Amino acid sequence: MNRVDRALGLGVVAEGVETQAQHDQLQAWGCDIFQGFLLARPMPLSALSEFIATR
């Protein structure tokens, strides 16, 4: 996975990451970006600024 994506200049995004174990395994496989309930639940736009400020 790493050699091909890096040679092409591509990143890898994992969607639906819900547990730390999933995150750790995906990271070990070379995943670059994560999204899912592990990192944040869906929220209204009005709450986004506060969420970002506290991270």
PQR file with spaces between the fields and no chain letter, atoms N, CA, C, O and H, PARSE charges and radii, in Angstrom:
ATOM       1  N    MET     1       0.823   -1.196    0.000 -0.4000 1.5000
ATOM       2  CA   MET     1       0.000    0.000    0.000 -0.0000 2.0000
ATOM       3  C    MET     1       0.863    1.254    0.000  0.5500 1.7000
ATOM       4  O    MET     1       0.632    2.146   -0.816 -0.5500 1.4000
ATOM       5  N    ASN     2       1.842    1.350    0.881 -0.4000 1.5000
ATOM       6  CA   ASN     2       2.625    2.579    0.986 -0.0000 2.0000
ATOM       7  C    ASN     2       3.409    2.911   -0.269  0.5500 1.7000
ATOM       8  O    ASN     2       3.404    4.058   -0.716 -0.5500 1.4000
ATOM       9  H    ASN     2       2.029    0.625    1.543  0.4000 1.0000
ATOM      10  N    ARG     3       4.078    1.931   -0.840 -0.4000 1.5000
ATOM      11  CA   ARG     3       4.962    2.212   -1.961 -0.0000 2.0000
ATOM      12  C    ARG     3       4.189    2.786   -3.144  0.5500 1.7000
ATOM      13  O    ARG     3       4.624    3.768   -3.746 -0.5500 1.4000
ATOM      14  H    ARG     3       4.082    0.999   -0.477  0.4000 1.0000
ATOM      15  N    VAL     4       3.060    2.193   -3.482 -0.4000 1.5000
ATOM      16  CA   VAL     4       2.296    2.649   -4.649 -0.0000 2.0000
ATOM      17  C    VAL     4       1.696    4.016   -4.415  0.5500 1.7000
ATOM      18  O    VAL     4       1.811    4.890   -5.275 -0.5500 1.4000
ATOM      19  H    VAL     4       2.706    1.395   -2.994  0.4000 1.0000
ATOM      20  N    ASP     5       1.050    4.232   -3.260 -0.4000 1.5000
ATOM      21  CA   ASP     5       0.413    5.537   -3.045 -0.0000 2.0000
ATOM      22  C    ASP     5       1.447    6.645   -2.991  0.5500 1.7000
ATOM      23  O    ASP     5       1.232    7.729   -3.533 -0.5500 1.4000
ATOM      24  H    ASP     5       0.957    3.522   -2.561  0.4000 1.0000
ATOM      25  N    ARG     6       2.564    6.375   -2.341 -0.4000 1.5000
ATOM      26  CA   ARG     6       3.586    7.416   -2.223 -0.0000 2.0000
ATOM      27  C    ARG     6       4.194    7.715   -3.599  0.5500 1.7000
ATOM      28  O    ARG     6       4.458    8.874   -3.919 -0.5500 1.4000
ATOM      29  H    ARG     6       2.739    5.494   -1.901  0.4000 1.0000
ATOM      30  N    ALA     7       4.410    6.701   -4.393 -0.4000 1.5000
ATOM      31  CA   ALA     7       4.971    6.908   -5.732 -0.0000 2.0000
ATOM      32  C    ALA     7       4.030    7.732   -6.600  0.5500 1.7000
ATOM      33  O    ALA     7       4.478    8.500   -7.451 -0.5500 1.4000
ATOM      34  H    ALA     7       4.195    5.759   -4.133  0.4000 1.0000
ATOM      35  N    LEU     8       2.739    7.577   -6.388 -0.4000 1.5000
ATOM      36  CA   LEU     8       1.748    8.328   -7.155 -0.0000 2.0000
ATOM      37  C    LEU     8       1.388    9.653   -6.506  0.5500 1.7000
ATOM      38  O    LEU     8       0.616   10.429   -7.068 -0.5500 1.4000
ATOM      39  H    LEU     8       2.374    6.953   -5.697  0.4000 1.0000
ATOM      40  N    GLY     9       1.939    9.918   -5.331 -0.4000 1.5000
ATOM      41  CA   GLY     9       1.631   11.151   -4.625 -0.0000 2.0000
ATOM      42  C    GLY     9       0.249   11.147   -3.999  0.5500 1.7000
ATOM      43  O    GLY     9      -0.338   12.210   -3.798 -0.5500 1.4000
ATOM      44  H    GLY     9       2.567    9.287   -4.875  0.4000 1.0000
ATOM      45  N    LEU    10      -0.286    9.969   -3.686 -0.4000 1.5000
ATOM      46  CA   LEU    10      -1.628    9.861   -3.119 -0.0000 2.0000
ATOM      47  C    LEU    10      -1.553    9.615   -1.621  0.5500 1.7000
ATOM      48  O    LEU    10      -0.599    9.018   -1.120 -0.5500 1.4000
ATOM      49  H    LEU    10       0.191    9.105   -3.849  0.4000 1.0000
ATOM      50  N    GLY    11      -2.567   10.081   -0.920 -0.4000 1.5000
ATOM      51  CA   GLY    11      -2.716    9.781    0.495 -0.0000 2.0000
ATOM      52  C    GLY    11      -3.813    8.745    0.657  0.5500 1.7000
ATOM      53  O    GLY    11      -4.575    8.484   -0.274 -0.5500 1.4000
ATOM      54  H    GLY    11      -3.342   10.565   -1.327  0.4000 1.0000
ATOM      55  N    VAL    12      -3.888    8.163    1.830 -0.4000 1.5000
ATOM      56  CA   VAL    12      -4.900    7.157    2.114 -0.0000 2.0000
ATOM      57  C    VAL    12      -5.782    7.677    3.241  0.5500 1.7000
ATOM      58  O    VAL    12      -5.284    8.094    4.286 -0.5500 1.4000
ATOM      59  H    VAL    12      -3.269    8.375    2.586  0.4000 1.0000
ATOM      60  N    VAL    13      -7.106    7.650    3.023 -0.4000 1.5000
ATOM      61  CA   VAL    13      -8.078    8.099    4.012 -0.0000 2.0000
ATOM      62  C    VAL    13      -8.904    6.907    4.457  0.5500 1.7000
ATOM      63  O    VAL    13      -9.464    6.188    3.629 -0.5500 1.4000
ATOM      64  H    VAL    13      -7.511    7.311    2.174  0.4000 1.0000
ATOM      65  N    ALA    14      -8.981    6.695    5.771 -0.4000 1.5000
ATOM      66  CA   ALA    14      -9.829    5.635    6.324 -0.0000 2.0000
ATOM      67  C    ALA    14     -11.104    6.276    6.860  0.5500 1.7000
ATOM      68  O    ALA    14     -11.053    7.194    7.679 -0.5500 1.4000
ATOM      69  H    ALA    14      -8.525    7.278    6.444  0.4000 1.0000
ATOM      70  N    GLU    15     -12.221    5.793    6.400 -0.4000 1.5000
ATOM      71  CA   GLU    15     -13.523    6.308    6.819 -0.0000 2.0000
ATOM      72  C    GLU    15     -14.199    5.277    7.722  0.5500 1.7000
ATOM      73  O    GLU    15     -14.079    4.073    7.493 -0.5500 1.4000
ATOM      74  H    GLU    15     -12.263    5.047    5.735  0.4000 1.0000
ATOM      75  N    GLY    16     -14.902    5.747    8.736 -0.4000 1.5000
ATOM      76  CA   GLY    16     -15.641    4.851    9.610 -0.0000 2.0000
ATOM      77  C    GLY    16     -14.808    4.236   10.713  0.5500 1.7000
ATOM      78  O    GLY    16     -15.127    3.148   11.194 -0.5500 1.4000
ATOM      79  H    GLY    16     -14.999    6.725    8.922  0.4000 1.0000
ATOM      80  N    VAL    17     -13.752    4.904   11.121 -0.4000 1.5000
ATOM      81  CA   VAL    17     -12.886    4.386   12.190 -0.0000 2.0000
ATOM      82  C    VAL    17     -13.608    4.594   13.527  0.5500 1.7000
ATOM      83  O    VAL    17     -13.894    5.725   13.920 -0.5500 1.4000
ATOM      84  H    VAL    17     -13.492    5.788   10.730  0.4000 1.0000
ATOM      85  N    GLU    18     -13.894    3.496   14.210 -0.4000 1.5000
ATOM      86  CA   GLU    18     -14.675    3.575   15.443 -0.0000 2.0000
ATOM      87  C    GLU    18     -13.916    3.153   16.694  0.5500 1.7000
ATOM      88  O    GLU    18     -14.337    3.491   17.800 -0.5500 1.4000
ATOM      89  H    GLU    18     -13.662    2.577   13.891  0.4000 1.0000
ATOM      90  N    THR    19     -12.823    2.433   16.556 -0.4000 1.5000
ATOM      91  CA   THR    19     -12.087    1.977   17.735 -0.0000 2.0000
ATOM      92  C    THR    19     -10.608    2.335   17.619  0.5500 1.7000
ATOM      93  O    THR    19     -10.084    2.550   16.526 -0.5500 1.4000
ATOM      94  H    THR    19     -12.481    2.158   15.657  0.4000 1.0000
ATOM      95  N    GLN    20      -9.956    2.392   18.764 -0.4000 1.5000
ATOM      96  CA   GLN    20      -8.514    2.671   18.783 -0.0000 2.0000
ATOM      97  C    GLN    20      -7.753    1.555   18.080  0.5500 1.7000
ATOM      98  O    GLN    20      -6.749    1.812   17.416 -0.5500 1.4000
ATOM      99  H    GLN    20     -10.381    2.217   19.652  0.4000 1.0000
ATOM     100  N    ALA    21      -8.220    0.327   18.221 -0.4000 1.5000
ATOM     101  CA   ALA    21      -7.555   -0.808   17.563 -0.0000 2.0000
ATOM     102  C    ALA    21      -7.610   -0.657   16.043  0.5500 1.7000
ATOM     103  O    ALA    21      -6.626   -0.937   15.358 -0.5500 1.4000
ATOM     104  H    ALA    21      -9.035    0.118   18.761  0.4000 1.0000
ATOM     105  N    GLN    22      -8.748   -0.218   15.514 -0.4000 1.5000
ATOM     106  CA   GLN    22      -8.843    0.017   14.067 -0.0000 2.0000
ATOM     107  C    GLN    22      -7.871    1.111   13.648  0.5500 1.7000
ATOM     108  O    GLN    22      -7.158    0.975   12.654 -0.5500 1.4000
ATOM     109  H    GLN    22      -9.547    0.009   16.071  0.4000 1.0000
ATOM     110  N    HIS    23      -7.848    2.189   14.409 -0.4000 1.5000
ATOM     111  CA   HIS    23      -6.951    3.306   14.108 -0.0000 2.0000
ATOM     112  C    HIS    23      -5.498    2.846   14.091  0.5500 1.7000
ATOM     113  O    HIS    23      -4.746    3.163   13.169 -0.5500 1.4000
ATOM     114  H    HIS    23      -8.427    2.299   15.217  0.4000 1.0000
ATOM     115  N    ASP    24      -5.112    2.093   15.125 -0.4000 1.5000
ATOM     116  CA   ASP    24      -3.724    1.648   15.233 -0.0000 2.0000
ATOM     117  C    ASP    24      -3.332    0.740   14.073  0.5500 1.7000
ATOM     118  O    ASP    24      -2.238    0.873   13.524 -0.5500 1.4000
ATOM     119  H    ASP    24      -5.722    1.836   15.874  0.4000 1.0000
ATOM     120  N    GLN    25      -4.208   -0.176   13.700 -0.4000 1.5000
ATOM     121  CA   GLN    25      -3.898   -1.085   12.597 -0.0000 2.0000
ATOM     122  C    GLN    25      -3.812   -0.336   11.275  0.5500 1.7000
ATOM     123  O    GLN    25      -2.893   -0.569   10.490 -0.5500 1.4000
ATOM     124  H    GLN    25      -5.096   -0.284   14.146  0.4000 1.0000
ATOM     125  N    LEU    26      -4.748    0.549   11.025 -0.4000 1.5000
ATOM     126  CA   LEU    26      -4.721    1.335    9.787 -0.0000 2.0000
ATOM     127  C    LEU    26      -3.469    2.199    9.711  0.5500 1.7000
ATOM     128  O    LEU    26      -2.869    2.343    8.646 -0.5500 1.4000
ATOM     129  H    LEU    26      -5.494    0.738   11.663  0.4000 1.0000
ATOM     130  N    GLN    27      -3.082    2.768   10.832 -0.4000 1.5000
ATOM     131  CA   GLN    27      -1.862    3.578   10.874 -0.0000 2.0000
ATOM     132  C    GLN    27      -0.641    2.713   10.576  0.5500 1.7000
ATOM     133  O    GLN    27       0.261    3.140    9.854 -0.5500 1.4000
ATOM     134  H    GLN    27      -3.569    2.652   11.697  0.4000 1.0000
ATOM     135  N    ALA    28      -0.609    1.514   11.122 -0.4000 1.5000
ATOM     136  CA   ALA    28       0.500    0.590   10.855 -0.0000 2.0000
ATOM     137  C    ALA    28       0.571    0.225    9.377  0.5500 1.7000
ATOM     138  O    ALA    28       1.654   -0.025    8.846 -0.5500 1.4000
ATOM     139  H    ALA    28      -1.341    1.168   11.709  0.4000 1.0000
ATOM     140  N    TRP    29      -0.581    0.193    8.714 -0.4000 1.5000
ATOM     141  CA   TRP    29      -0.624   -0.109    7.277 -0.0000 2.0000
ATOM     142  C    TRP    29      -0.307    1.106    6.413  0.5500 1.7000
ATOM     143  O    TRP    29      -0.263    0.996    5.187 -0.5500 1.4000
ATOM     144  H    TRP    29      -1.460    0.396    9.145  0.4000 1.0000
ATOM     145  N    GLY    30      -0.085    2.273    7.040 -0.4000 1.5000
ATOM     146  CA   GLY    30       0.322    3.452    6.289 -0.0000 2.0000
ATOM     147  C    GLY    30      -0.784    4.428    5.969  0.5500 1.7000
ATOM     148  O    GLY    30      -0.605    5.307    5.126 -0.5500 1.4000
ATOM     149  H    GLY    30      -0.121    2.362    8.035  0.4000 1.0000
ATOM     150  N    CYS    31      -1.919    4.297    6.620 -0.4000 1.5000
ATOM     151  CA   CYS    31      -3.025    5.220    6.385 -0.0000 2.0000
ATOM     152  C    CYS    31      -2.633    6.609    6.897  0.5500 1.7000
ATOM     153  O    CYS    31      -1.998    6.735    7.944 -0.5500 1.4000
ATOM     154  H    CYS    31      -2.064    3.584    7.306  0.4000 1.0000
ATOM     155  N    ASP    32      -3.015    7.642    6.153 -0.4000 1.5000
ATOM     156  CA   ASP    32      -2.608    9.007    6.474 -0.0000 2.0000
ATOM     157  C    ASP    32      -3.646    9.800    7.254  0.5500 1.7000
ATOM     158  O    ASP    32      -3.297   10.567    8.151 -0.5500 1.4000
ATOM     159  H    ASP    32      -3.530    7.539    5.302  0.4000 1.0000
ATOM     160  N    ILE    33      -4.911    9.620    6.919 -0.4000 1.5000
ATOM     161  CA   ILE    33      -5.985   10.448    7.466 -0.0000 2.0000
ATOM     162  C    ILE    33      -7.107    9.534    7.931  0.5500 1.7000
ATOM     163  O    ILE    33      -7.411    8.527    7.293 -0.5500 1.4000
ATOM     164  H    ILE    33      -5.194    8.997    6.190  0.4000 1.0000
ATOM     165  N    PHE    34      -7.724    9.903    9.061 -0.4000 1.5000
ATOM     166  CA   PHE    34      -8.778    9.089    9.645 -0.0000 2.0000
ATOM     167  C    PHE    34     -10.010    9.937    9.883  0.5500 1.7000
ATOM     168  O    PHE    34      -9.914   11.120   10.211 -0.5500 1.4000
ATOM     169  H    PHE    34      -7.477   10.721    9.580  0.4000 1.0000
ATOM     170  N    GLN    35     -11.162    9.325    9.715 -0.4000 1.5000
ATOM     171  CA   GLN    35     -12.400    9.978   10.128 -0.0000 2.0000
ATOM     172  C    GLN    35     -13.337    8.908   10.656  0.5500 1.7000
ATOM     173  O    GLN    35     -13.293    7.754   10.231 -0.5500 1.4000
ATOM     174  H    GLN    35     -11.241    8.364    9.449  0.4000 1.0000
ATOM     175  N    GLY    36     -14.172    9.306   11.577 -0.4000 1.5000
ATOM     176  CA   GLY    36     -15.109    8.368   12.154 -0.0000 2.0000
ATOM     177  C    GLY    36     -15.441    8.725   13.590  0.5500 1.7000
ATOM     178  O    GLY    36     -14.936    9.707   14.134 -0.5500 1.4000
ATOM     179  H    GLY    36     -14.208   10.244   11.922  0.4000 1.0000
ATOM     180  N    PHE    37     -16.298    7.915   14.197 -0.4000 1.5000
ATOM     181  CA   PHE    37     -16.778    8.191   15.550 -0.0000 2.0000
ATOM     182  C    PHE    37     -15.666    8.196   16.586  0.5500 1.7000
ATOM     183  O    PHE    37     -15.819    8.828   17.632 -0.5500 1.4000
ATOM     184  H    PHE    37     -16.708    7.117   13.755  0.4000 1.0000
ATOM     185  N    LEU    38     -14.556    7.517   16.336 -0.4000 1.5000
ATOM     186  CA   LEU    38     -13.451    7.542   17.289 -0.0000 2.0000
ATOM     187  C    LEU    38     -12.962    8.972   17.495  0.5500 1.7000
ATOM     188  O    LEU    38     -12.589    9.349   18.605 -0.5500 1.4000
ATOM     189  H    LEU    38     -14.432    7.004   15.487  0.4000 1.0000
ATOM     190  N    LEU    39     -12.965    9.755   16.442 -0.4000 1.5000
ATOM     191  CA   LEU    39     -12.420   11.108   16.494 -0.0000 2.0000
ATOM     192  C    LEU    39     -13.460   12.165   16.825  0.5500 1.7000
ATOM     193  O    LEU    39     -13.166   13.123   17.540 -0.5500 1.4000
ATOM     194  H    LEU    39     -13.269    9.449   15.540  0.4000 1.0000
ATOM     195  N    ALA    40     -14.677   12.000   16.310 -0.4000 1.5000
ATOM     196  CA   ALA    40     -15.739   12.971   16.590 -0.0000 2.0000
ATOM     197  C    ALA    40     -17.077   12.439   16.091  0.5500 1.7000
ATOM     198  O    ALA    40     -17.152   11.757   15.069 -0.5500 1.4000
ATOM     199  H    ALA    40     -14.916   11.223   15.729  0.4000 1.0000
ATOM     200  N    ARG    41     -18.105   12.759   16.817 -0.4000 1.5000
ATOM     201  CA   ARG    41     -19.472   12.443   16.403 -0.0000 2.0000
ATOM     202  C    ARG    41     -19.973   13.558   15.493  0.5500 1.7000
ATOM     203  O    ARG    41     -19.445   14.669   15.534 -0.5500 1.4000
ATOM     204  H    ARG    41     -18.044   13.313   17.647  0.4000 1.0000
ATOM     205  N    PRO    42     -20.969   13.286   14.685 -0.5600 1.5000
ATOM     206  CA   PRO    42     -21.564   14.357   13.876  0.2800 2.0000
ATOM     207  C    PRO    42     -22.025   15.501   14.788  0.5500 1.7000
ATOM     208  O    PRO    42     -22.499   15.272   15.901 -0.5500 1.4000
ATOM     209  N    MET    43     -21.877   16.719   14.300 -0.4000 1.5000
ATOM     210  CA   MET    43     -22.256   17.880   15.105 -0.0000 2.0000
ATOM     211  C    MET    43     -22.790   18.985   14.223  0.5500 1.7000
ATOM     212  O    MET    43     -22.491   19.032   13.029 -0.5500 1.4000
ATOM     213  H    MET    43     -21.492   16.905   13.396  0.4000 1.0000
ATOM     214  N    PRO    44     -23.573   19.870   14.795 -0.5600 1.5000
ATOM     215  CA   PRO    44     -24.051   21.007   14.006  0.2800 2.0000
ATOM     216  C    PRO    44     -22.897   21.962   13.696  0.5500 1.7000
ATOM     217  O    PRO    44     -21.909   22.015   14.427 -0.5500 1.4000
ATOM     218  N    LEU    45     -23.032   22.688   12.639 -0.4000 1.5000
ATOM     219  CA   LEU    45     -22.001   23.644   12.232 -0.0000 2.0000
ATOM     220  C    LEU    45     -21.687   24.623   13.353  0.5500 1.7000
ATOM     221  O    LEU    45     -20.535   25.026   13.517 -0.5500 1.4000
ATOM     222  H    LEU    45     -23.835   22.645   12.045  0.4000 1.0000
ATOM     223  N    SER    46     -22.682   25.004   14.114 -0.4000 1.5000
ATOM     224  CA   SER    46     -22.479   25.969   15.197 -0.0000 2.0000
ATOM     225  C    SER    46     -21.525   25.449   16.274  0.5500 1.7000
ATOM     226  O    SER    46     -20.928   26.252   16.992 -0.5500 1.4000
ATOM     227  H    SER    46     -23.617   24.677   13.980  0.4000 1.0000
ATOM     228  N    ALA    47     -21.366   24.147   16.406 -0.4000 1.5000
ATOM     229  CA   ALA    47     -20.473   23.576   17.414 -0.0000 2.0000
ATOM     230  C    ALA    47     -19.063   23.338   16.875  0.5500 1.7000
ATOM     231  O    ALA    47     -18.156   23.048   17.655 -0.5500 1.4000
ATOM     232  H    ALA    47     -21.850   23.495   15.823  0.4000 1.0000
ATOM     233  N    LEU    48     -18.860   23.453   15.581 -0.4000 1.5000
ATOM     234  CA   LEU    48     -17.581   23.130   14.972 -0.0000 2.0000
ATOM     235  C    LEU    48     -16.440   24.029   15.448  0.5500 1.7000
ATOM     236  O    LEU    48     -15.352   23.534   15.741 -0.5500 1.4000
ATOM     237  H    LEU    48     -19.597   23.689   14.948  0.4000 1.0000
ATOM     238  N    SER    49     -16.667   25.320   15.530 -0.4000 1.5000
ATOM     239  CA   SER    49     -15.599   26.251   15.959 -0.0000 2.0000
ATOM     240  C    SER    49     -15.088   25.908   17.351  0.5500 1.7000
ATOM     241  O    SER    49     -13.880   25.895   17.586 -0.5500 1.4000
ATOM     242  H    SER    49     -17.551   25.722   15.292  0.4000 1.0000
ATOM     243  N    GLU    50     -16.002   25.631   18.272 -0.4000 1.5000
ATOM     244  CA   GLU    50     -15.586   25.268   19.625 -0.0000 2.0000
ATOM     245  C    GLU    50     -14.833   23.950   19.638  0.5500 1.7000
ATOM     246  O    GLU    50     -13.834   23.806   20.343 -0.5500 1.4000
ATOM     247  H    GLU    50     -16.983   25.642   18.081  0.4000 1.0000
ATOM     248  N    PHE    51     -15.313   22.985   18.858 -0.4000 1.5000
ATOM     249  CA   PHE    51     -14.644   21.691   18.771 -0.0000 2.0000
ATOM     250  C    PHE    51     -13.206   21.857   18.295  0.5500 1.7000
ATOM     251  O    PHE    51     -12.285   21.289   18.882 -0.5500 1.4000
ATOM     252  H    PHE    51     -16.125   23.102   18.286  0.4000 1.0000
ATOM     253  N    ILE    52     -13.015   22.625   17.243 -0.4000 1.5000
ATOM     254  CA   ILE    52     -11.674   22.846   16.692 -0.0000 2.0000
ATOM     255  C    ILE    52     -10.793   23.581   17.704  0.5500 1.7000
ATOM     256  O    ILE    52      -9.616   23.255   17.857 -0.5500 1.4000
ATOM     257  H    ILE    52     -13.764   23.086   16.766  0.4000 1.0000
ATOM     258  N    ALA    53     -11.351   24.551   18.378 -0.4000 1.5000
ATOM     259  CA   ALA    53     -10.569   25.351   19.343 -0.0000 2.0000
ATOM     260  C    ALA    53     -10.102   24.510   20.528  0.5500 1.7000
ATOM     261  O    ALA    53      -9.056   24.796   21.110 -0.5500 1.4000
ATOM     262  H    ALA    53     -12.307   24.816   18.254  0.4000 1.0000
ATOM     263  N    THR    54     -10.853   23.489   20.889 -0.4000 1.5000
ATOM     264  CA   THR    54     -10.491   22.671   22.053 -0.0000 2.0000
ATOM     265  C    THR    54      -9.631   21.478   21.697  0.5500 1.7000
ATOM     266  O    THR    54      -9.252   20.716   22.586 -0.5500 1.4000
ATOM     267  H    THR    54     -11.703   23.257   20.417  0.4000 1.0000
ATOM     268  N    ARG    55      -9.316   21.291   20.448 -0.4000 1.5000
ATOM     269  CA   ARG    55      -8.485   20.150   20.022 -0.0000 2.0000
ATOM     270  C    ARG    55      -7.051   20.499   20.017  0.5500 1.7000
ATOM     271  O    ARG    55      -6.213   19.661   19.686 -0.5500 1.4000
ATOM     272  H    ARG    55      -9.625   21.910   19.725  0.4000 1.0000
